[in-house]
Amino acid sequence: MKKITLILILFFTSIFFSKSYAIEVSSLQAEKRLIFNQLFSKHTCAKIYTQLKFGLNKKLDKEVMLESYHNLKRVKIDENEALLTLAFNQRTVFYKERGLEKIIFNVLAAQDFSDELANINKTIANAKSKKIVVCEYDLNRSIEDGSFFNFNLKYDNSLRVESNVSPKVLIYYDGTIEYAYYDEEVQYAIPSLNYRKYPFDSHELKFLITSEIYSKLYFERSDKFKVLLLETKKNNFSNISFPGWTIKKYVSYPNSETLDDVYSDYQKHFVVSELTFVRNWVSFLYKMLFPLIGITILIYFAVYIRIADGRIAVLSTLLLAFVAFDFVTVGQRPELPYITLLDWLIFLGYAMNIITLLFSYYESYFIRQRMVAQASDLGDSEKSILNKWRFRYKIYIPIIYFVSLITGYFTMLAT
């Protein structure tokens, strides 16, 4: 009678919590690590553990569909070191193992149900977390003991993966096995970002979660993951912290590719996530671009200052201001083997300053050769020659400047 009572309780409990889980998914929000409560006692879970031998085989004997979920919480880019760091609240994969449900039933049927029944009732009454599982084990130890299959999951091409929380394996009464990883920080090298339009640059990145099992293994997004992606997009990705940048697209989907050479009969399956983001350029506009353009305008209009009133001194001061400004902002720009839009703007400012200085030196030399103190003391013919040069400077220099700026911009767009 006790066995029948326990089986009925487990049956209705699984139905109840499957419905509550569906309610949870429909109102899913970005979350931190969930606290799981075991449905069974430690004694019962230990007995179940001794019967688990799913990891003894190094190859899958049947097809397995891993349903994947991960919750990205923070993105950080170190532009000087060309490093990308992704921080995840939680990452899980789960699948149905047919033999697990039978093992759980046999262990329960072989022991006294009174203590277990009391523990189940107490757990159901006290549990207020969003998930209730049958048992929880340490994932790394379980794989070493051969209790659970080692899927060799990894972040493809990552430099390092760190976490201060040990991964867990969770088992459900219906035979589901879930591998759960918490608070992971993954680092990638990103030498290929295109900064040519800096600080108006945008980028696209991909990261893959894959397995070293290339036969009979497939990936799919879990329903919970699909809802999270939809709500993240609906909230304009505000639940993902990305200082200095704005996320424009974040999608994740399963994919596969055929292996090369002698392994061409096998396929590598993975979950690929694509991230598109743009730099928050408004602060750069006020801190860098407007000052640069302002200094350049002052350089151009400096030609209206008479030589005798210190035009060359003003231009020299503006040149030093350019050098100082460039020196201050150089740490904010990545070191690159090519010219960016900001570099081009600075170069054009330097070029205008030098051209204006050379023109002023020529004008000063022209006046001195005529043995006069200032241009107003020149003869009419000499004034005419000097005025022609001034007119050419005032017309051609801004034309050359804007044509060069626009040409450089569209050239960078094309590359």
Disulfide bonds with the S-S distance in Angstrom:
Cys45-Cys135 1.98
